[in-house]
Amino acid sequence: MTLKKIMANDVQDLFFNLDDFGETHEVEGAEIDIVIDRDELQKKKIELGITEGDILFYARKDDLPKRKSPGAFINLDGREYILVDWVENLGVSCLTLKQNRSI
């Protein structure tokens, strides 16, 4: 088995497994398994000294709707967020979202 196949199986069978890391959330009206990463988001805040986003999550690329550009709206669990970043790697998408807040 090739390394790519092993990694793809790990993504499918371990990373998004609801007993391990995955959680079911509603993204753009569809219930999908995602992994919310609070640690990576906190690390970015510390390194950059600014808040880049309010939530960062991983999802299978095929589970998400068509890729959107930064600045577009993404609905997560009934709340509208602004897309900051959307990165794809080995069939996994990483989305960073922020809320539009007024003072």
C-alpha positions as CSV (number, residue, x, y, z in Angstrom):
1,M,0.0,0.0,0.0
2,T,1.3,3.4,-0.9
3,L,1.9,6.2,1.6
4,K,-0.9,8.3,-0.1
5,K,-3.4,5.4,0.4
6,I,-2.4,5.0,4.0
7,M,-2.8,8.7,4.6
8,A,-6.2,8.8,2.9
9,N,-7.4,5.8,5.0
10,D,-6.2,7.6,8.2
11,V,-8.2,10.7,7.2
12,Q,-11.3,8.6,6.6
13,D,-11.0,6.1,9.4
14,L,-9.3,8.1,12.2
15,F,-9.3,11.8,11.8
16,F,-13.0,12.3,11.2
17,N,-14.1,9.3,13.3
18,L,-16.8,10.5,15.7
19,D,-15.4,8.4,18.5
20,D,-12.0,10.1,18.2
21,F,-11.8,13.6,16.8
22,G,-14.8,14.3,14.6
23,E,-18.0,16.1,15.5
24,T,-21.2,16.4,13.4
25,H,-22.1,20.0,12.5
26,E,-24.3,21.7,10.0
27,V,-22.2,23.4,7.2
28,E,-24.1,25.3,4.5
29,G,-27.3,23.3,5.4
30,A,-25.7,19.8,5.3
31,E,-24.7,17.7,8.3
32,I,-21.1,16.7,8.0
33,D,-18.3,15.4,10.2
34,I,-15.7,18.0,11.0
35,V,-12.9,18.6,13.4
36,I,-12.7,21.9,15.1
37,D,-9.2,22.9,16.0
38,R,-9.0,25.4,18.8
39,D,-5.3,24.8,19.4
40,E,-4.2,25.8,15.9
41,L,-6.3,28.9,16.0
42,Q,-4.8,29.9,19.4
43,K,-1.3,29.2,18.1
44,K,-2.0,31.6,15.2
45,K,-3.2,34.3,17.6
46,I,-0.1,34.0,19.7
47,E,2.3,34.0,16.8
48,L,0.7,36.8,14.9
49,G,-0.5,38.8,17.9
50,I,-3.9,39.3,16.2
51,T,-7.1,37.4,15.9
52,E,-7.2,36.0,12.4
53,G,-10.4,34.1,12.9
54,D,-13.0,32.9,15.4
55,I,-13.1,29.2,14.4
56,L,-10.9,26.9,12.4
57,F,-12.2,23.5,11.2
58,Y,-11.2,20.6,9.0
59,A,-13.6,18.7,6.7
60,R,-13.4,16.2,3.9
61,K,-13.2,18.2,0.7
62,D,-15.9,16.1,-0.9
63,D,-18.3,16.8,2.0
64,L,-18.2,20.6,1.5
65,P,-20.0,22.7,-1.1
66,K,-18.0,24.3,-3.9
67,R,-15.0,26.1,-2.7
68,K,-15.6,29.8,-1.9
69,S,-13.2,32.8,-1.9
70,P,-12.2,34.7,1.2
71,G,-14.8,37.2,2.2
72,A,-17.7,34.9,1.2
73,F,-20.2,33.9,3.8
74,I,-20.3,30.3,5.3
75,N,-23.2,29.1,7.4
76,L,-22.0,26.9,10.3
77,D,-24.6,25.6,12.7
78,G,-27.1,28.3,11.7
79,R,-24.6,31.2,12.1
80,E,-23.2,33.3,9.3
81,Y,-19.4,33.6,9.3
82,I,-17.0,35.3,7.0
83,L,-14.5,33.0,5.3
84,V,-10.9,34.1,6.0
85,D,-9.1,31.2,4.5
86,W,-9.8,27.9,2.7
87,V,-6.9,25.5,2.2
88,E,-7.0,22.0,0.7
89,N,-4.5,19.2,1.1
90,L,-4.8,15.5,0.5
91,G,-8.6,15.6,0.3
92,V,-9.0,17.6,3.5
93,S,-10.1,21.3,3.6
94,C,-9.2,23.6,6.4
95,L,-11.5,26.6,6.8
96,T,-10.8,29.7,9.0
97,L,-13.9,31.7,9.7
98,K,-14.7,34.9,11.6
99,Q,-17.8,36.5,12.8
100,N,-18.9,39.9,11.6
101,R,-19.2,41.9,14.8
102,S,-20.1,45.5,15.3
103,I,-19.2,47.5,18.3
